[in-house]
Amino acid sequence: MRISVKLVGSAVVGTIVASGLGTVAHAAAPAVTAVTPKNGATGVPATARPTITFNDPTDPASLRYSFVKTAGSVSVPAYYTYDAPTHTFTFVPRAALADSTRYTLTVKVKGTSGSLSDQYVWAFTTGVTDRQAPTAPGATTVTDVTTTGATVSWGAASDDTGVSEYRIFDGTATAPIATLTGNPPATTTTLSGLTPSTAHTLTVKAVDAAGNVSAAGAAAGFTTLTPPPPPDVTAPSAPGAPVAGELTATSVALSWAASTDDRGVVSYRVTGGPSVQTVTATGVTVSGLSARSQYTFSVEALDAAGNVSAASPSTVVTTPAAPLVDARTGAGIPGATGKTLVLYDTTGPYGFLGEQYAIATANLSSHFGDWTAQPVVNYQAGELNDYQAVIYMGSTYDEPLPAAFLDDVTATTKPVIWVYDNIWQLTARDPNFAANRGFTWSQFDVSPVSKVNYEGRTFTRDPQNMAGIMNTVIYDTTKATAIGNAVRDADSSAFSWGVRSGNFTYLGEIPYSYMTTNDRYVAFANLLEEALAPQTAERHRALVRIEDVGPDADPAELNAITTYLSSRNIPFSVAVYSRYVDAKGAYSNGVPQDYTLADRPQVVAALKNMQAHGGTLLMHGYTHQYASKDNPYNGVSADDFEFYTAHVDPATNNVVYDGPVAEDSQSWAQSRIDAAFAEFAKAGLVKPTIFEFPHYAGSDAANRAVAATFTTRYDRGLYSAGALRGGPLDNTRIIGQFFPYTVRDIYGVVTYPENLGNIELEPYNNHPAMLPADLVASAQLNTAVKDGVASFFFHPYVDVSYLKATVEGIQGAGYTFVPAGSM
């Protein structure tokens, strides 16, 4: 930093010693390292600016000095500047110093105590300044005149100190058109760049080293030659900048504003693509481009004589990625900003499983942002560049993985989650995998495993799952850490369930097989959160939904629930079907029953009371049963399915999902939704904005109807093979999924989670009884999910004490109950 201080020097008496540096009269502080000119210097230019440099930083305001002519101590008007990095003060006279005159500078520094230091004094003597201009140069002569130039010569000037340059002037111009320097400078030169057919009058002046300028020598006049009439050498004007129109991964349509030319434009030359293209129109489609690549296009115009215009302004075009083959894209939940690529296997007899696992993965990924799902065999080099993370679901042994995918996974620093199969293809492709990652795979462990320990919690794993877990070996614990461990049933020994190494996460099994409420699937949901959204703040929210409330509900039960929940300030939801049907009189001695909410004003009053005390009504189908058939039980509302068919297998006592109803279509499902809306309106209830499928089962068509009408569901999902890829659906192959946090499923509907189940006092259809302690235990396990939710439902016919125990137990586990709409 340079500081300028304007001060006027005052005379200070001091002592000068004859050495390179003036010394102080007494003890010196701070130390001076240099002065210029040196003390006692002679012949110093009158333009000198003396300096003094200190060893240490010095406050510019602390300097006191005098700058005087030694004879008579006449002050020299000046100011000083300070250069902090070098600790140097520079004294700048306000006018040139006098010739042959001795000058003295005296410097003191004022300390922080206010006292002045001893003084530093040095002196120097100026020399004689050259003020004598050279003689005028000899007469100017001009030869070899052309259309744009000429050779100019003149006689040399003389000067007492020597001529340093000659300046050539044209006419009355004050700025020279040429300057020649040297020791001595030449007395001839060739001018160029003159205008044809133009008169010029040249004079020459001499300049010495001191800048003294002579009078002009004798002038010489000439006129540049007139060129013969030229052929057409006028290039067209530059075309307009090309404008990009339709753009694909391999082509772009360009157009531009036309050029003008005195004799006409005959063609345009387009550069920037794979080859130069010449066209006669003002537009062209450039093909043969590469996907995800940047091109800079410009256009030149040509006339018949071959004159080429200046290039147009350039236009930069970046081609998009090639359309992904057989890919499906979905949006994330509101506010999520991620973008995840989900890749899955499709070959072999079990290829359908890859799509089902991709559905489940895409649903979970939506919690973190947008997603794209694609068969891994269709992966193209560089696809990962367009995403923030990639998840590969390896479900088919030796699926032919593209080398481009393996290479991109090896090279990327983005999060990679690799699940189960084909890790051996990655390590074979990358011989440095183990060294870089600190671990490798060993073999499938097919020991029965019923437990997975993860982050201090024990999750279940169905022992029927005999697919095996890929065991791993960690070589370097500074690079790789185990993600949980699987516990063998036989001897309780454990091995790694998965491994995390930097941006790479490996899980040794498919987590969707046999998933249940307390399953290791919950741990996988958190694993995704840690990989895809590691900055997520920990919070644990809870939801409660009062289930299967229809016109047949007991108002007293509803009011008791409302009284309890509102006393605890617990927001809640109410799943309402608006028409009750007992088609065969299963509960009324064979007499069919069919009535709506409007027919039961006391129930409606209880529902309105619920709304007034923190309850939100949602649509739980229309009749919550289908036609007059057992589906699967008795054709009664709340017992049976409505948008799907099912039966109870008498041999196993399992509920078997059979497929869509006979009338299944989007319009049929929409008619049920519209009928339910009408009954809500007849009952004077607010139109619901959330939908829940009865028994969480809806066909593909029914899901599309719900997606066309609602933006939000509050349930679990049921998905048929083919629902992701499109085309024929295979309803014999379905996957059900619950969610530990809010998602937007493959149908585009934001889905609030229900993941704990409900109170069941008795076992049924091979489902065990579930009591409050069971639900609370599940909630405690779900705290493993950083932003997880504990969500359950409750039937009004169960005593409210069970509701109380469940709600307060979940609160005790660290959860806060919130309205579903806040999710």
N, C-alpha and C positions, 0 to 999 in steps of 0.2 A: 504494500500500500504506500503510495506517495502522498505526502501532506505538504501543501503549499502555505507558507506563512509570510504575510507582507509586513515587514518591519523596516524601519530606517535605522541604519547603523549609527552609533555614537562613539566618539573617540575614547579609547581606553589606553592608558599608558602601560607599556609592557616591554619586555626584553626580547630581542631576536638573536638567536645564535646561528652561526653559519653551519648548517647541516641540512640533510635531506628533509628533516621534519623539525618544525619549530618546537621548542621545549618550553615547559612552564617555568614561571619564576619561582614557584614553590612546589610542594608535593602535589602530584597529579592524581585526580580521580574525577570522572572515569578515564580509562586509558584511551589514547588516540592511536589508531593503527596506520593512518595515512592522511596526507593532505595533497591537494593539487592546486596550482602548480607547486613543485617542490620549493621549499624555503630557499630563497636566494636565486631562483630561476631567472634567466634573462631571455630576451627575445620572445617573450610570451605574446601570443596574438591579442589584439585589442578586443577580440570577441570572447575572451576566456571567461569561464564560469568556475570560480574556485570551489573546491570541495574539502570537507573534513569528515573522516570516518572514525567512529568510536568502536571500541571493542564490544560494548554492551548496548542494548536498546536504550534510547534516550528520549524523554518526553520532549516533543518539538517545542512545547510552550515554555520549557525550562531554559532554552538557549538565550544567552545574552552575547551580542557581538558588536564589533565596529569594523567598518570597511572604509579605509581612508587613503587618500594620497599621502605618502609618507612625508613629503615636504609640505608643511603647513597643516597637516592633519585635516585636510578638506574631505568631508564625508562623501562617499560614493552612494547615491540613491540606489537601493537594491532591495530585493526580498530573497527569502530562502525557501527551499523545498526539502522535505525529509523523506528518504526511502527506507521504510521500516525493515525490509529483509536484510539490507546491507548496513543499517545504522549510519547512513551517510546524509549529511546536510550539503546542499548545493546552493551557492550564493549567486544570484542572477542580477547583474547590473541592469539598470533600466535604460542605459545607453552604452554605446561602445566606449571602451576605456581609451584614454589618451595615449598617443604614441610615446615611446621612450620615457615612460613615467614609472616611478617605483610606488607600489601599493603595499599597504600593511593590513592584515586581518588579525583581529584579537577576539578570542572566544572564551566565554565562561559558561558554566552550567549551574543553574539554581537547584539546590538539593531539596528534598521533601521537607526539610526543616526550615527552609527559607533562606539559608545561607548560600553564598556563591562559592563555587570552586575556584581553585587557582586558575589563572588565565593561560590560554594557549595562543602563541603569536607566531605568524610566519609572514614573509614578504616576497614579492617578485617584481620584475621590471618588464614592461611591455617593450616590444620591438617597434619598427617603423612599418606602417601600413602602406601597401601598394595602392596608390590612387591615380596612377598614370595609365590612361587608356592606350591601347595599341594604335598604330597608324592605320589609316583607311586601306583596305585591300586594293590591289591593282584592278584595272578595268576588267569587267566581266565579259566573257565571250560565250556564245552558245553554238554548238555544233550537233550534227547527227540528230536533227529534229525528226520525230516520228509522229504518228497520230496521237500517242499518249505519253511521249517522253522526249527528253533531250539531254545532251551532255553539256555541263556547265563548267567553265574554268575561270580562274582569276589569279592575279598576282598576289604573292604572299605579303602579309602585313608584318610589321616589326613591333617589338615591345621590349621594355627594359628587363622584364622578367620572363618573357616568352609568351607566345600566343597558344591558348589551350583549345580554342574551338572557333569554327566559322559558322555563321547563321545565314541562310539564304531566305530572302523575303520576296514575295510576289506582289507587285503593285504597292498599294497602301496598307496592306494587311500588317497588323502589329505582331502576329505570331509567325515564326519562321515555318516554311514548308519543308525545310530539311536542315539538319544540324550535323556537322562533321567534327569529331573530336580526335585527339591524338597528341603525340609529342614529337614533332609538331603535327598538327592535323593536315590532311591532304588538301590540295587546292583545286581538285576537280572531282566531279561526281556525276552520276547519271540519274536524272529524275524519271520517275514512272508514275502511272496512275493519273496523268493529266487528261483533261477533257479534249477530245478532237475538235479541230476548227476553232480554237480558242486562243485569243491574244494574251501574252504574258509579258511582264516587265520585271526582270530579276535584278536584285541588288544583294551585295554580300557585306556582312559586318564581321569584324574580328573581336574576340573576347579573350582576356587574359585570366589567369588562375584566380585573381582577386575579384573577378566579375566585372571588370571595367570593359565597357563596350565602345568600340571605335565608331567613327562616322562611316556611313555606307560608301562602298566603292562605286565607281561609275556603273550606271545601269546598262542592261542589255535587253532588248526586246525581241520577241519572236512569236510566231503563231504556230500551234500544232497543226499537223497535216490533217486534211479531210480524207477519211477512208472512202474506198469505193462503195457504191450501194451494196449492202450486205444481202446474202441469201436469207431465208427465213430462219433466224436463230432465236426468235422469241418463244420462250417456253410458255405453255399454258399456265394459267393461274393454279395455285394449289387447290386440290379438291377439298370439300368439307370433310371433317373428321368422320370416319366410318361409325355408323350407329348399329349396334348389335340388335338383331331381332330374335327370331326363334333360336333358342340355344339348347343343344342336347349334349350328351357326353362326348359325341364324336363329330359334331358339326355346329356351325353358326351361320345365320343369315346376316349379311352385312349390306348396308346401303349408305350412300353419301351424297352430298350436294355436288352438282356438276361444276366442272371447271369451265373457264372461258379462254378463248385463244383468237388471235387476229385472223387466223385462217381455218380454225375449227379443230376440235378435239376428235381424234379417231379411236382412242382406246384408253383404258385404265389398267394400271398394273398394281395388283394387290399383294403385299408382302406381309409376312408374319405367320403364315400357315406352314404346313409341311412342305409346300412348294409354292413358287411364285405363280399367280394366276393372272392372265390378261383377258379382259372382257371389254365389250363395247358399250354395255349398259352401265348404269350407276348403281348396280347391286350385284351380289354374287353370294352363293352359299359355299362356304369353305368346308370341305369334308376331310375325313382322315385324321381328325384330332384325337388326342388321348384324353381319357377321363381324368378329372381332378387335376387339370393342368392349366397353366396360365399362358396366354398368347397375347402378343402386342401387334396389332394390325395397323398398317398405314397404306395410303393409296397415292399413286402418282399418275398424272395425266400425260399423254403423249399426243403430239400433232403429226401431220403427214411427213414433216421433215425430220422426224425422230427426236425433236426437242422434248425433254422430259421436265415436267414441272417440279417444283419443290414438293416434298412429301407432305401429305396432309398431317394435321395433328393426329397423334396415335391414339388408339383405343385399346384398353386392356380388357381381355375377356378371360374369365376363368370357367372352364367347363365343369359341370356338376359331375358327381359320381354316376357311373353307369347304373341304370335301374337294377336294384337288387333282384336276383332271380328267386321267385317263389317266396317273397318276403311279405311280412305283415307288420304294420306299424301301429302303435297306440300311444295315446297321450298319458302323461303322468297326472297325479292328483293336483288340485290347485295349489300353486306356490312351489311345487317341486321343479327343480331346474336341471336335473341330470339327464343323460342320454345314454342308454345302455343297449348294446348289441347282444341279443340272446341267440346262440347257435345251438342246433340240436341235431341228433342223428335220425336217419330215416330209412336206412337200408335193412335188409334182412326181414325175417318173419315177425320180428318184434319192433319193426321200425315205427309202428303206430305209437309205441310208448314214448318215443322221442318227442313227438308233437304234444302229447299230453303233459310231459314234463316241461316242455317249453311254455305251454299255457300257464301252468302253475308258476313258472319262473317269471314270465312276462307280467302276470298279475302282481307278484311281489315287487318286481322292479318298478312298477308304476308308482309305488310309494315314494320313489326317489326321483322320478322324472319320466320322460318319454322313453319308449323302447321300440326296438325293431327285432322281430324274430325271423330267423332264416335257417333253412337246412345248411349244415356246415359244409356239405359237399359242394354247395354253390358259392362258397366264399371266394371273393376275388381280392387280389393283392391291393392293399391300401384301404380296404373298407373300414378298418378300425380307426383310421384317421378322422372319420366323421363322428366318432362316438367318444364318450368319456370313460367307458368301461366295457368289458366283454365278459359274458358268462357262457361257458361251454358245458352243456349237459351231455356227458358221454354215457349213453345208455346202450349202445351197440358195440359189442366186442369187435375190434379191428374195423370200425367204420373208416372208409378211405378218406382220411383228412387231407385237404389240399396243402401242398408244401407252402403256399403263400400264407395260409393261416398259421402254420407252425412258425414260419419265419417272422410274421408280424407279432405273434405272441412273444417270441424270444426277444424281439427288439424293443417292444413298447415299454414305457414307464407308467402307462395307465393301469388301473386296477384290472387284474385278470382273475376270474374265479373259474377253476377247472374242477368239474365234478365227475368222479368215478373213472370210467373207462378211458383207454387210449393215451394215458399219460406216457406210456412207453414209446409212442410215436414221437412225442415232443422231445423226450430225452435222447432218442436215436437221432433226431434231426439236429439237436444242439448238444454236441459232445461235452460242452462246458457247463451243462445244466447243473450237475451235482456240485461242481466247484463254485459256481456263481450263486446257486440257490441254497447251498448248505444241506440239501437232503435229496433223496431219490426214493422211488417206489421199490418194493421188494416182491411181494406176492399177495394174492387174494387170501384173506383169512376167512374161512367158511365156518368157523366155530359158531355155535349158537350164541347170540348176544342179545340180551334183554335190557341192557342199561347202557346209557352213554352219559359220562360225566362231563359237564361243561360249565366253566366259570363258577365252580362251587355248588352246582346243582346237579341232581341226577334225573335224567329224562328217560322215558321208557323207549323201548324198541321192540316191535313185535317179533317174537322168536320164530314166527312162521317165515320171516324174511331170511331165506337161505341164499341170497344172491352173493353174499360175501362182502367183506370190506377190504379195500386195498390197504395193505400195511405199508408203512414208510419207514425209512431209516434217516435219522437226522445226523449229519456229519459235523455240522458247525452250528452250535447253539447261538452264536453271535449273528447268524444269518437266518436261521429258521427256528420256529417255535411250534410246538404241538398245539392243535386246536382241539381241546377235549380229548377224552380217551374212551374207547369201547371196552366194556367189561365182559369177558368170556363167562358164560354161565357155569361151565364145568368146574373151574378152579378160581374164579374171581380175578384172574390175571387180566392185565389191561394192556392195550396197545393204542397207538395214535389213531384218533378218528379222522383227523385232518392236520394239515400243516400250513402255516403262513410264513412266507419269506418275502419281505419287501412288498412289492406290489402284487405278488403272486400268492393266491390262496388255493390250496388243493383240499378237496373233500373226498374221502375214500369210499363213499357210497352215494346212491341216489336217495335224498332225504324224503321223497314223496311216497315211497312204498309203505303201505300200511300206516299212514300217519293218523294219529289220534291227538286228543287234547293235550296230553302230557308228553307227547312224542318229541324225539330229538329234532323233528321238523321245526319246533319253536326255536331251538338253538340255531338252526340254519337261517331262520328269518333274521336273527340278530347278527349272524355272520355277514349276511348281505348288508345290513346297516353299517357295520364296522368297515366294510370294504368300499361301499358306494357312497356313504355319507358319514365319514368318521367324525365330523364336527358336530353331529347331532347331540343336542343337550338331553340329558336324562330326565324323563318325566314319565309318570305312570298314571294313566287315566282309566276310569271305569265307566261302564255303561250297564244299565239294567232296562230290560224290556218286559212288559207285562204281555203275556202271549195268549193267542187264541181267544180274543174277546169278540164275541158276536152277539146277535140279538138274544141268544139263549143265556147270556151271562147273568150271574147273580149280582144285582146292584149292591147288595150289602157287602159282598166280597170285594167288589171294586172300590167301594167307599172305604173299607177297612185298609186296603192297600194304600189308597190316596192319603188317608189320615196318617199312616205310619211314615210314608216317604216324605210327605210335606213337613212332618214334624222334625225330620232330620235334614231338611233342605236338600233332598236328593232329587235332581231332575231325572225324568224317566220317559220311556216311550211306551206306547200302547199299540199292539198289533191287532187291527180290527178287520174282521170280515163282516160285510154289511148284510148278508142274507144267510139265514140258517135253513139248511135242508137236511131232513132225515127221510130220504126217499122211500125207504121200506119200513119205516116205523120201528127201527131197531130199539129205540129207547121209549117208545110210546105204544107198546102192545100191538104192534103191527099197523098202527094208523100213521100214514105219512104226515110229516110236518114240513111247512114251508112258510117262513115269514121274514120280515126285514126289520131293520132298526126302527124305521118309522112306526112299526107296529108295536114297539116296546119302548114307550116314552120314559119309563123309569131307567132303563139301561142307558138311553140317550142322556138323561139327566146326570147319571153317574159318570158318563164319558165327559160331559162338559165340566163336571166338577174336577175330573182329572186334569183337563186342560187348564182350568183355573188355578191349579196347584202344582204346576211344573211338568205336566204331562204333555207329550206330543203324540198325536194320533198318526199312524201310518196305515197304508193299505196292505192288508194281509190276504190278498186274493179277493175273490167275490164271494164264493160259497165255501171255499176250503174243502171241497169234495168234487167228485166228477160223476155226473149223470146219476143213474140208480144202481151202479155196480159197486161191488166191494173193491175198493181201490186204496189200500189193500184189505181194509177191514170190513166196513159195513155200510159205506155210502153216506155217512153222517159228517156234517160240517165239523171241522177241527180234528176229526180222526183221520180223514183220508186226504190223498193227493188231489190237486185240481188241475195242474198243467203238465202232469206226467202220469203214466200208469205204472202200477206195481202190484205184486202179490206176495203172500207169505208162503215160503217153501215149507210144506208140511214135514219134510224129512229133516231139515236143518233148523227150522223156526226162524230163518233169516228173511228179512224183507228184500225182495229181488226187484230191481228196477227193470221194467219191461220196455219203456220207450215212450214216445209222444202219444197223446190221445188220438183217437181215430180222426177227429175233425182238425187236427193240429195245423195251424197256419198263423201267420202274423195277424191276419185280419180277425181270425177267431179269438186269439188271445186278446186283441185290442177290444173286441166286443165285450169280453168279461171285465176288462179294466173300465170301459166306459159305463157298463152297468153298475159297477161298484161306485164310480163317481156319482152317478145319478142317485143311488141310495144314500150316500153321504149328504147330498144336497137336500133330499126329501126329509132327512132327519134333522136338518138345520145345523149340520156339522161343517167345520172348515174343510175345504178340499185338501186332501193329504198330498204331500210332496215327496214322500218316501214310500218305497214299495218293498215288500218282503214276500218271496215265493213261499207258499204253503209247503211245509216240510223241505224247504230249500231246494225244490226240484222244479225246473222249468226247461222246456225244450229250447232248441236253438231259435225257433220261430217265436216262442214266448219271450225269450230274452230280447229278441229284436223289437218286439212290441213294447216291452218295458223300457228299452233304451230310447224308443221314439217318443215316450210319454213322460218318463221320469229322468231326472239327472242323478238321482241317488237311490241306492238300495241299502237295506240293513239286514244282511243275512250271510249265508255262505254260497259258494258257487258250485254248479254242476255243469260239466262240459263234455260234449261228445267228441270222439275222434273225428277230425275234419273241420271242427269249428274254427281252428286257427288258420289252416291253409285254404279253406274254402273248398267247394266241390262237394261230392257226396259225403253225407254224414254217416258214421257208423255208431248207432245208438246202443250197440251191444258192448261198446268199449267207452266207458265214461270215467271221468275222474272228478271227485268231489274235493273241495278245498275250503278250509276255514282260514281266516286271516288274523294275524296278531296285531295288525295296524291297518289304517285306512288304505284302500287301494282303488284304482280305476281298472276294472277287469277288462277282458278282451272285447267285451261288447260296448266299452266306452262309458260305463256307468260307475260313478263313484260309489264305493261299497263300504259302509261302516261295518266294523268287525263284530261278530259274535263268535267267541272262541272257547268259552268254558262249558257250554251246555246249560243244563237246567236241573232243578230238583226233581228226582224221580224216586218215589218212596219204595217202589217195587221194581225188580228187574223185568225186562220185556225184550222179546226178540233177540236174545243173547246180549242185550245191553244191561250192564249191572245197574243196581240202584245207585243213585247219586244224591248225597246228602250235603248240607252246607259245608261240612269239613272237607269234602272232596273238592267242591268248587273253590274253596279258599286255598286249598293246597295247590290246585292248578294255577290260581292267580299268583301265588308265591313263586311258582316256577316261571311264570311269564314275566317276572321282574328281570329275567335274564335279557329280555329285549329292551334295549335302551329307551326306545320311545313306544313301548308296548302298551297294550290295552287289556284290561280284564273285563270281559263283556259276557253277561249271562242273561237268560230269560226265565220267567217265573209264571206258572199257571195260577190263575186266581183261585182255583178250587183247592190248592194246597194252603194249609194253615199259614197265616201271615207270620207266625213265629219263625218259620223256616226262611222267609224273606229277610226278616230282621237279622237272623244269625248270619246269613250270607252277606248282606250288605255291610254289616259291622265288621265281619271277619275280613272282607276285602279292604275296607278302610284301614283296618289294623295292619294289613300287609303293605301299607304305604300308598294306596291308590286314592285318587280324588274322583268322585263321580261328577260327570259333566253331561250336558245335553248332547244327544246324538248329533244335532246340527252343528255343534262346535268342532266336530271331528274333521 
